[in-house]
């Protein structure tokens, strides 16, 4: 960071990162603190990218950074700790220390970030001894338990204990003696970047020293440009912002990497050169004799893209190798579909929109697009898609057109039309059904064909295009529209 001149020092509000396991109440806690219903608006009740918010407590400004709890967002949590002056470690009293709690503790200890502990959900249970013991085992020595880490029980739902927790934050920040030089060129960190289709390049940042003014040039090791528009965290345009204000800048010529330090007027040198990215050439269709699944990844912003890339790449295996042809931030456009067409790649989108033109082009070229606003649902959808690829192709498939008698599930009488291959008698079948979301077929169960009739005669098999009646033994009731498939 820029060298601070002691004669120009002024007190700087703390930047506080909130960390903890998924669903332990981080966003709900922030929501209560700033009296705004942010948590309820967030898809799935979890924050999907770093958000920065400013509040005032007893006349003292505090900036909060909310970091996602899902394991996919490790890098984002680590960045949050690097940017922050202090941290609040949120632990749910009814669950105690969980995997992301331990990871957060490791990050805080490695980065030497001071922190306080908020034991949340005391409205559910007030037995905090187990949580305290768990924290001790995880390396967090609380006050009264042989250490100096301050803590307080809170309920993010009712607000109990929240004011006392904020008092601890203010006290801890006063011990750190946080200051800034108002005459120095502004500097700080890039929290997030994205491309808005209407406004262009956007970068969310935190000012840590100096005063950032509209019209100034900011630079990082990989990007920068003129700050044409400067907005505070509420979306109001501002002429200038002091530390530790979160800001949104619009107009940078080149978006920098997330987590980089920025400076006004200077181009900071990277600590170490990063390896060059592999060229985005068309990937061969096979790898070591295994069929490659080509992918194009799209996410709303750089941080979400980083998390998406991490979880998707982890789903690959030796039996099912994955090849990411391209990954970028923004909505899914026809350009992404055109990129996917030559290798028939699958497009995976996270927290973004699908252009109408892109959708039509994808349908015309049979390019599959999987999207979701929630990381858990997206991972599940991709996993199910990968499993479907490994299924043997159907030797014969019949679409159910009518259901006649289902008094006994083990002797269901149905009628249908063979839509592909040859449908046979006395075989095991897989029953698939369209899900309520789009045109995806999902397996709902298995059964066996007990008899097969073509018109009024019993037959051993029937061909594509013909209708047939059949008796099926299945654990669930077959529905009109279901498909019965004979696998290899």
Phi and psi in degrees as a GROMACS rama.xvg file:
@    title "Ramachandran Plot"
@    xaxis  label "Phi"
@    yaxis  label "Psi"
@TYPE xy
-63.6198  140.778  UNK-2
-64.2907  134.116  UNK-3
-91.2695  131.267  UNK-4
-86.7719  119.72  UNK-5
-60.7895  -35.2201  UNK-6
-69.9506  -14.9135  UNK-7
-109.571  16.5176  UNK-8
-70.4528  138.084  UNK-9
-132.13  155.877  UNK-10
-66.9626  137.598  UNK-11
-116.051  133.774  UNK-12
-63.3517  151.611  UNK-13
-76.7953  147.914  UNK-14
-101.698  118.931  UNK-15
-114.98  125.73  UNK-16
-97.8127  137.916  UNK-17
-105.533  121.906  UNK-18
-129.329  160.427  UNK-19
154.803  177.588  UNK-20
-72.2302  155.481  UNK-21
-58.0429  137.944  UNK-22
65.9842  17.7466  UNK-23
-87.2096  -1.29621  UNK-24
106.775  20.8157  UNK-25
-63.1911  -53.4103  UNK-26
-69.231  -35.7172  UNK-27
-64.102  -37.268  UNK-28
-63.1507  -48.4011  UNK-29
-61.8775  -38.4435  UNK-30
-60.1701  -43.5488  UNK-31
-66.4657  -41.595  UNK-32
-60.2501  -45.0688  UNK-33
-97.5492  7.09836  UNK-34
54.2833  38.7012  UNK-35
-133.634  140.564  UNK-36
-83.6384  68.0263  UNK-37
-82.4044  -41.3581  UNK-38
-58.7365  -40.6844  UNK-39
-68.5932  -23.4723  UNK-40
-86.3539  -15.4556  UNK-41
-81.3161  130.259  UNK-42
-55.9665  126.851  UNK-43
73.9818  6.69745  UNK-44
73.2396  9.88584  UNK-45
-125.376  148.513  UNK-46
-78.302  132.277  UNK-47
-100.651  -12.2855  UNK-48
-150.727  161.875  UNK-49
-60.9541  129.737  UNK-50
-120.923  140.838  UNK-51
-116.844  134.046  UNK-52
-137.853  149.715  UNK-53
-118.662  134.867  UNK-54
-132.705  167.565  UNK-55
-123.031  125.841  UNK-56
-125.75  116.671  UNK-57
51.4922  42.2399  UNK-58
82.2487  -0.950107  UNK-59
-107.146  128.026  UNK-60
-77.3748  139.526  UNK-61
-137.19  131.719  UNK-62
-103.016  129.196  UNK-63
-109.044  141.498  UNK-64
-117.375  124.615  UNK-65
-97.6426  125.31  UNK-66
-111.59  138.509  UNK-67
-63.1647  151.55  UNK-68
-96.0632  -17.1221  UNK-69
-63.0452  146.072  UNK-70
-60.2703  -20.7358  UNK-71
-68.8702  -17.8119  UNK-72
-102.038  31.2111  UNK-73
-55.6915  -47.7526  UNK-74
-62.51  -37.0069  UNK-75
-67.8115  -37.9634  UNK-76
-66.3976  -41.0328  UNK-77
-62.662  -41.4671  UNK-78
-62.1373  -40.6975  UNK-79
-59.2183  -40.966  UNK-80
-67.8289  -35.1578  UNK-81
-68.1116  -36.4055  UNK-82
-78.4527  -31.5096  UNK-83
-79.302  154.846  UNK-84
-90.5608  -33.3991  UNK-85
-138.968  167.388  UNK-86
-139.679  150.782  UNK-87
-113.057  119.685  UNK-88
-94.4969  112.791  UNK-89
-94.124  125.65  UNK-90
-128.829  126.308  UNK-91
-74.8908  131.874  UNK-92
-67.2768  -25.4832  UNK-93
-88.3909  -7.0904  UNK-94
-123.908  -29.35  UNK-95
75.9228  -155.873  UNK-96
-74.414  125.972  UNK-97
-121.195  176.043  UNK-98
-52.1493  -47.0652  UNK-99
-72.5745  -21.5983  UNK-100
-64.4411  -47.8009  UNK-101
-61.9182  -41.184  UNK-102
-62.5713  -42.4782  UNK-103
-62.3616  -41.1264  UNK-104
-60.9785  -44.7976  UNK-105
-60.0329  -43.4822  UNK-106
-62.8991  -44.8005  UNK-107
-65.6683  -41.0941  UNK-108
-69.3  -40.4638  UNK-109
-65.8999  -36.3601  UNK-110
-89.7084  0.489239  UNK-111
56.2427  36.9623  UNK-112
-87.1358  121.151  UNK-113
-62.852  145.203  UNK-114
-150.88  157.717  UNK-115
-118.805  158.82  UNK-116
-109.357  131.42  UNK-117
-109.439  110.809  UNK-118
-87.4485  104.575  UNK-119
-91.8412  166.842  UNK-120
67.7996  36.8922  UNK-121
-71.902  -9.2366  UNK-122
-72.0206  -19.4877  UNK-123
-89.4612  -46.092  UNK-124
-149.579  138.464  UNK-125
-108.225  13.7301  UNK-126
-87.0964  94.746  UNK-127
-96.3918  -3.46328  UNK-128
-62.9104  -41.819  UNK-129
-62.5852  -41.9489  UNK-130
-62.4092  -42.9374  UNK-131
-63.1591  -41.943  UNK-132
-65.8062  -40.1982  UNK-133
-60.9604  -42.064  UNK-134
-64.7965  -39.4446  UNK-135
-60.845  -42.8088  UNK-136
-64.7747  -28.9369  UNK-137
-84.7776  0.0726208  UNK-138
97.9355  8.53312  UNK-139
-101.855  109.115  UNK-140
-96.071  105.308  UNK-141
-79.0545  159.856  UNK-142
-61.2731  133.307  UNK-143
89.2823  -8.07872  UNK-144
-125.286  32.8685  UNK-145
87.6546  8.14141  UNK-146
-133.388  -168.632  UNK-147
-124.784  12.0473  UNK-148
-81.3963  117.497  UNK-149
-71.9834  151  UNK-150
-149.636  162.315  UNK-151
-157.001  142.203  UNK-152
-79.6918  135.067  UNK-153
-138.677  162.341  UNK-154
-126.197  106.748  UNK-155
-65.4768  -19.5372  UNK-156
-78.0395  -46.2562  UNK-157
-99.1726  -17.8048  UNK-158
92.3196  -2.21035  UNK-159
-60.6677  128.252  UNK-160
81.4049  -4.7934  UNK-161
-68.8474  -43.2033  UNK-162
-60.6859  -40.3798  UNK-163
-65.3584  -36.3656  UNK-164
-63.944  -42.5098  UNK-165
-66.0517  -33.4845  UNK-166
-59.5276  -41.1059  UNK-167
-62.7298  -39.5741  UNK-168
-63.58  -45.8947  UNK-169
-62.4052  -42.0964  UNK-170
-63.2244  -45.2402  UNK-171
-64.0257  -37.2225  UNK-172
-69.5924  -32.973  UNK-173
-66.1676  -32.4456  UNK-174
-66.793  -31.3405  UNK-175
-77.3813  -15.4099  UNK-176
53.7892  58.3352  UNK-177
-76.6668  128.662  UNK-178
-139.342  167.902  UNK-179
-147.465  161.938  UNK-180
-104.186  111.066  UNK-181
-69.7535  -16.2725  UNK-182
-95.3591  -7.95496  UNK-183
-79.8044  153.353  UNK-184
-58.9622  138.271  UNK-185
-61.83  143.259  UNK-186
-148.233  160.271  UNK-187
174.614  -150.097  UNK-188
-131.411  146.69  UNK-189
-84.3437  120.775  UNK-190
-90.146  -40.2943  UNK-191
-157.065  153.149  UNK-192
-137.832  151.935  UNK-193
-162.003  164.391  UNK-194
-111.846  114.08  UNK-195
-89.6827  131.081  UNK-196
-62.8009  -27.7093  UNK-197
-97.1055  -38.1721  UNK-198
-100.903  -13.506  UNK-199
91.3142  -149.879  UNK-200
-69.5799  125.797  UNK-201
-121.741  141.546  UNK-202
-136.864  126.638  UNK-203
-92.5609  132.358  UNK-204
-142.761  166.223  UNK-205
-119.921  125.415  UNK-206
-82.71  128.144  UNK-207
-111.615  -20.3788  UNK-208
-153.272  152.119  UNK-209
74.4009  -171.088  UNK-210
-125.247  122.424  UNK-211
-87.6761  127.581  UNK-212
-119.152  145.473  UNK-213
-60.8556  136.686  UNK-214
97.8835  -13.214  UNK-215
-78.5105  158.728  UNK-216
-96.5969  126.189  UNK-217
-116.046  149.124  UNK-218
-141.391  150.118  UNK-219
-124.55  -172.998  UNK-220
-67.6902  -22.0269  UNK-221
-123.077  -7.14522  UNK-222
-164.025  -173.881  UNK-223
147.593  -168.608  UNK-224
148.563  -169.006  UNK-225
-82.7471  136.222  UNK-226
-81.7137  92.4714  UNK-227
-77.1708  -36.6555  UNK-228
-131.013  135.523  UNK-229
-125.564  123.585  UNK-230
-124.803  145.824  UNK-231
-81.581  -177.818  UNK-232
-68.9973  -14.1024  UNK-233
-90.6575  -3.49173  UNK-234
91.168  6.23428  UNK-235
-83.221  137.924  UNK-236
-69.665  141.015  UNK-237
-132.639  146.368  UNK-238
-80.236  -32.3  UNK-239
-157.109  158.188  UNK-240
-139.563  136.001  UNK-241
-96.7072  167.114  UNK-242
-63.7174  148.628  UNK-243
-106.247  47.7659  UNK-244
-72.7035  132.166  UNK-245
-76.2198  140.26  UNK-246
-139.596  153.55  UNK-247
-115.103  123.736  UNK-248
-109.188  144.255  UNK-249
-128.858  134.969  UNK-250
117.005  -0.0492036  UNK-251
-61.5443  138.468  UNK-252
-68.1299  -39.7106  UNK-253
-134.119  125.885  UNK-254
-70.7303  131.003  UNK-255
-80.2359  170.799  UNK-256
-73.2092  145.342  UNK-257
-65.598  137.376  UNK-258
94.5246  -8.27953  UNK-259
-76.7227  153.859  UNK-260
-79.9045  138.402  UNK-261
-114.06  155.28  UNK-262
-142.034  149.869  UNK-263
-82.3909  124.563  UNK-264
83.9486  -22.661  UNK-265
-110.782  153.342  UNK-266
-110.316  97.3142  UNK-267
-65.0544  143.393  UNK-268
-86.3003  137.815  UNK-269
-66.2755  148.091  UNK-270
-62.3229  -37.2778  UNK-271
-152.479  141.704  UNK-272
-66.2347  138.058  UNK-273
-88.5647  145.494  UNK-274
-60.3281  142.586  UNK-275
-66.5577  143.081  UNK-276
-68.8795  146.849  UNK-277
-66.5564  142.858  UNK-278
-62.1258  142.57  UNK-279
-88.1791  65.9659  UNK-280
-90.9684  163.965  UNK-281
-61.7659  134.514  UNK-282
-87.9361  137.443  UNK-283
-56.7675  148.033  UNK-284
-68.4032  -19.108  UNK-285
-134.097  153.392  UNK-286
-136.116  116.659  UNK-287
53.5393  37.4418  UNK-288
82.5274  -4.86419  UNK-289
-97.7183  143.962  UNK-290
-73.1758  124.669  UNK-291
-81.2165  142.247  UNK-292
-103.616  112.036  UNK-293
-83.6915  139.636  UNK-294
-132.11  148.579  UNK-295
-122.496  121.925  UNK-296
-104.369  133.573  UNK-297
-135.499  138.452  UNK-298
-142.93  164.286  UNK-299
-65.7708  -32.636  UNK-300
-150.048  175.687  UNK-301
-65.7139  -40.3265  UNK-302
-65.6921  -42.7679  UNK-303
-66.1874  -35.3958  UNK-304
-64.8805  -39.8222  UNK-305
-60.5215  -44.6465  UNK-306
-67.3083  -42.137  UNK-307
-60.2119  -46.4909  UNK-308
-60.0827  -40.5112  UNK-309
-62.3291  -50.461  UNK-310
-71.4542  -36.7252  UNK-311
-68.3636  -45.3202  UNK-312
-61.8206  -31.7185  UNK-313
-70.0626  -17.7937  UNK-314
-80.6721  -13.1188  UNK-315
-72.9491  159.96  UNK-316
-150.657  173.215  UNK-317
-62.9966  -34.8397  UNK-318
-76.9955  -28.0334  UNK-319
-134.56  78.1348  UNK-320
-69.9873  141.996  UNK-321
-111.269  145.21  UNK-322
-129.806  114.842  UNK-323
-86.0666  108.799  UNK-324
-77.4076  -34.1496  UNK-325
-159.125  147.578  UNK-326
-147.619  132.937  UNK-327
-158.31  163.23  UNK-328
-93.0031  146.418  UNK-329
128.416  179.603  UNK-330
-73.9952  162.294  UNK-331
-82.5749  119.223  UNK-332
-116.214  175.497  UNK-333
-65.4567  -23.8111  UNK-334
-63.3766  -36.7257  UNK-335
-67.6218  -40.0015  UNK-336
-65.0234  -42.0494  UNK-337
-62.2212  -34.036  UNK-338
-66.6808  -32.0599  UNK-339
-83.0958  -25.9572  UNK-340
-58.5661  -47.6991  UNK-341
-57.5997  -35.1417  UNK-342
-109.716  8.92766  UNK-343
52.4844  47.4775  UNK-344
-74.904  155.039  UNK-345
-93.7501  134.747  UNK-346
-98.1055  128.669  UNK-347
-117.299  121.894  UNK-348
-118.28  139.383  UNK-349
-126.663  116.594  UNK-350
60.523  36.5662  UNK-351
-135.403  177.015  UNK-352
-102.713  155.754  UNK-353
-109.546  115.048  UNK-354
-61.4504  146.405  UNK-355
-60.9513  -41.5367  UNK-356
-63.0628  -38.3374  UNK-357
-66.8623  -38.8733  UNK-358
-64.1222  -45.1649  UNK-359
-64.2555  -41.4744  UNK-360
-66.1632  -39.3844  UNK-361
-64.7834  -40.958  UNK-362
-65.2005  -39.0316  UNK-363
-65.7197  -31.7652  UNK-364
-107.174  9.74558  UNK-365
55.188  45.6908  UNK-366
-94.4434  122.093  UNK-367
-77.7442  135.76  UNK-368
-125.207  124.974  UNK-369
-116.066  121.568  UNK-370
-134.708  156.485  UNK-371
-164.41  154.807  UNK-372
-88.09  -13.3541  UNK-373
-119.817  128.427  UNK-374
-61.9207  -38.0029  UNK-375
-62.3832  -46.8965  UNK-376
-65.2051  -36.299  UNK-377
-66.6732  -44.2758  UNK-378
-59.7324  -43.9011  UNK-379
-63.0624  -42.4196  UNK-380
-64.5201  -40.8459  UNK-381
-67.5011  -41.2258  UNK-382
-60.3305  -44.5155  UNK-383
-64.3303  -37.3101  UNK-384
-63.7072  -44.0276  UNK-385
-63.4072  -39.6611  UNK-386
-64.0394  -38.4163  UNK-387
-65.2359  -30.1734  UNK-388
-69.1405  -28.7457  UNK-389
-84.338  -8.23306  UNK-390
-71.5575  141.469  UNK-391
-65.22  146.843  UNK-392
-66.9981  148.752  UNK-393
-71.7572  131.98  UNK-394
-76.1427  -28.214  UNK-395
-158.253  144.722  UNK-396
-141.029  133.093  UNK-397
-122.273  132.383  UNK-398
-95.2525  129.023  UNK-399
-76.9297  121.214  UNK-400
-103.735  -22.2573  UNK-401
-153.889  150.411  UNK-402
-121.922  124.748  UNK-403
-103.519  -47.4895  UNK-404
-146.82  122.28  UNK-405
-131.9  32.4827  UNK-406
-60.8806  -34.8211  UNK-407
-124.629  119.7  UNK-408
-57.2494  -27.8679  UNK-409
-82.8746  -0.64851  UNK-410
-143.768  62.2265  UNK-411
-85.3832  130.801  UNK-412
-100.675  120.664  UNK-413
-136.774  162.938  UNK-414
-128.26  150.154  UNK-415
-165.314  -176.563  UNK-416
-124.459  134.986  UNK-417
-73.9122  118.185  UNK-418
-98.169  -14.8115  UNK-419
-161.335  148.12  UNK-420
66.7531  -151.944  UNK-421
-118.984  125.955  UNK-422
-99.3165  127.874  UNK-423
-115.173  163.357  UNK-424
-89.0426  157.328  UNK-425
58.5621  45.3121  UNK-426
-132.155  160.468  UNK-427
-77.0151  143.371  UNK-428
-131.207  156.121  UNK-429
-108.384  131.432  UNK-430
-101.254  119.556  UNK-431
-117.582  153.657  UNK-432
-144.693  142.962  UNK-433
-67.9869  134.162  UNK-434
-76.6432  167.119  UNK-435
-73.2712  -7.31581  UNK-436
-113.492  102.302  UNK-437
74.8276  -149.067  UNK-438
-110.284  22.3976  UNK-439
-75.9488  136.095  UNK-440
-97.5591  132.877  UNK-441
-122.835  142.022  UNK-442
-73.9707  126.04  UNK-443
-108.22  -10.0662  UNK-444
165.73  -177.865  UNK-445
-128.999  159.125  UNK-446
-156.999  -165.689  UNK-447
-142.423  138.812  UNK-448
-80.4754  120.085  UNK-449
-91.2782  -33.8484  UNK-450
-154.269  154.631  UNK-451
-138.002  127.927  UNK-452
-127.925  132.292  UNK-453
-104.907  108.322  UNK-454
62.0445  -109.847  UNK-455
-112.78  1.90172  UNK-456
-105.866  141.095  UNK-457
-70.6326  136.625  UNK-458
-133.332  158.617  UNK-459
-87.5475  -22.4269  UNK-460
-163.513  162.449  UNK-461
-144.594  151.134  UNK-462
-98.4502  169.406  UNK-463
-55.7997  134.808  UNK-464
95.8929  -15.9167  UNK-465
-93.7848  152.903  UNK-466
-98.9303  153.229  UNK-467
-153.658  157.077  UNK-468
-108.606  147.209  UNK-469
-151.905  155.238  UNK-470
-106.761  130.803  UNK-471
-126.675  137.882  UNK-472
-101.034  113.855  UNK-473
-145.024  149.593  UNK-474
-73.5201  -19.6738  UNK-475
-120.859  163.156  UNK-476
-77.7022  127.196  UNK-477
-74.5564  143.668  UNK-478
-116.472  155.4  UNK-479
-61.0908  132.821  UNK-480
101.269  -18.0762  UNK-481
-64.6561  158.319  UNK-482
-121.004  135.539  UNK-483
-107.292  118.291  UNK-484
-117.528  136.785  UNK-485
-97.833  116.209  UNK-486
-93.8467  167.503  UNK-487
